[in-house]
């Protein structure tokens, strides 16, 4: 299932994930099912003192989300992306 961010979610910055030392991810859209999701967007991080920005994807797994398969039907992209994650990988 593909999810797009609504304009209001973008204004509220619900498409941005702070990855700590790994940088920041700016999602453009999501795709997934249940508690397994992929965000497509831009990953910005520092490497050897230089700021790197690249188009990529971020895989993430929602943490203990009850009825995740059913919830995806009515949750927005912003609600999914700002939910608690078990883990992620860029």
Buried (B, 14 or more C-beta within 10 A) or exposed (E): EEBEBBEEBBEEEBBBBEBEEBBBBBBBBBBBEBBEBEBBBBBBBEEEEEEEEEEEBBEBBBEEBEEBEEBBEEBBBBBBBBBEBEEBEB
